[in-house]
Amino acid sequence: VKSKRANMPNTIFRIGSITKQFTAAAILLLQERGKLSVQDSLAKYYPKWPYGKNITLHHLLTHTSGLYSYTSNPLFAMQVSKPANITTLIPAIQKAKVNFSPGEKWAYCNSGYLLLGLIVEKVSGKSYGDFFQTEFFKPLGMKHTGVHVAGKEPEGEALGYAKGTLGFKLANNWDMTWAGGAGALYSTTSDLQRWNKAIFSGKVLKKESLRAAFTPVKLADGSTKNYGYGWVIGEKQGLRVIRHGGGLQGFQSSLAYFPDQKVTVVVLCNAGPGYNPGGMTGSLADIFLEREMTPKTVRVVNKKLIGKNYDDYVGSYDFGKAKLIVTREDDQLFAKLGPQPRFEIFPLVLDKFFWTVVEATAKFERDNDGNISRLVLHQNGQIQKAPRVK
């Protein structure tokens, strides 16, 4: 907006949490070289960490550590324009109450990836940025990718904007030391295409490492979550897709790869929040891969069940990271997940509903007394179970 320059394949954007797959790849590369193991405990690198012996790098990689995510601090957004002080930030994370026992649940956690970035530095003896340049960016010809450093900003980078009541204005400018291994990288659409081509063709990591990275994490109760090591694993209308998104004030991003079709879709945006690069990624995939996709399921509202037993379903269902709140208004039932907007859900069969805005269904399960005890969500080939909260 400032210079009215059009975006090009080499326009530089901050990519936020797409950084996590680079951090995960660095950990796996160091494991291949015998420098560490994903089964190492956090205590090996931070000996005084409370319960550090029970938390492994695997837990950090898969968001199953239970650690408090430092970015959820209500004051976080007020601090990010000034440099982070890691010597005080790490102890603050240490002192925070854990959310659950390691491996018990899944909750997106930036603290885990901040720590993994620091562990890469400890083990390699190089700064995070230097390690990436040496091992990934230079060998792969990613000339427009690196760690964003205040005062040493890459030339020609896109500036981040926020939409206000009077139009667009420059967004809060993060000092990316706050993001570290969780989100400090900048890149371009062409460089991310290079990265996908290299990582998925085996030029960066060995098959065993890739298999581990792309395996959905298994929780203590035997259920799985569609997250591996820095990548989300799912499917779209019958096609496998491995992806991740990113977001910070002024920037949102989405990078997806369809392995069987060898197709990369990347959307980078220098305005946010309020935009949906993930949705755009899906729409672009629909255009290019429509012939290979399974047609979308056509679900029909069961009119006989409208309003029937709706009071039974009203309540709160705990997905760990967020709660799904089900409410009723006359003969309409609504579902709202965390901070997302609420959407109406429609009856399919008894105790089973569907959304029209996304490809998903919700099955309400009853206990022996006939009361609703939990909700089972089917979406993107994944099954998630959420107990009802009294």
Buried (B, 14 or more C-beta within 10 A) or exposed (E): EEEEEEEEEEBBBBBBBBBBBBBBBBBBBBBEEEEBBBEBBBBBBBEEBBBBEBBBBBBBBBBBBBBBBBBBBEEEEEBBEEEBEEEEBBEEBBEBEBBBBBBBBBBBBBBBBBBBBBBBBEBBEBEBBEBBBEBBBEEBEBEBBBBBBEEEEBEEBBBBBBBEEEEEEEBEBBBBBBBBBBBBBBBBBBBBBBBBBBBBEEEBBEEEBBEBBBBBBEBEEEBBBBBBBBBBBBBBBEBBBBBBBBBBBBBBBBBBBBEEBEBBBBBBBBBBBEBBBBEBBBEBBEEEBEEEBEEEEEBEEBEEBEEEEBEBBEBBBBBBBBBBBBBBEEEEBBBBBEEEEEBEBBBBEEBBBBBEEEBBBBBBBEEEEEEBEBBBBBBBBBEBBBEBEE
